[in-house]
Amino acid sequence: MASITIKLAGKDYEVAELTLGQIEELGVASVLAPASDPQEEMRNSFKRSLGILAAALAVQHPDMTVDSMRTLRITRTELREGVRAVLRHSGLELRDDAAPGEAPAGAA
């Protein structure tokens, strides 16, 4: 499997072939339980997205943790595109109607 490149805060990050451990972490990050409170659900959406990116970047870019990514100045579009690219790369693609952070197709 070839590597992919995602762009976060205007910088390119390579995501090589994923380890089984990374794929497991991606799957876990993508299926946080839904919240009944809309604000908490929005927070969960960001947690899912950051967890997905952190898992994918862990090997080549260990400094790109959830906490460090919270300081990046990026748009929601850049976040969404990065998450979608990582999920496609891992084989855990989003449903067409799912927002980044929602469970991938077949996860329910």
Buried (B, 14 or more C-beta within 10 A) or exposed (E): EEEBEBEBEEEEBEBBEBEEEBBEBBBEBBBBEEEEEEEEBEBBBBBBBBBBBBBBBBBEBEEBBBEBBEEBEBEEEBBBBBBBBBBEBBEBBBEEEBBBBBBBBEEE
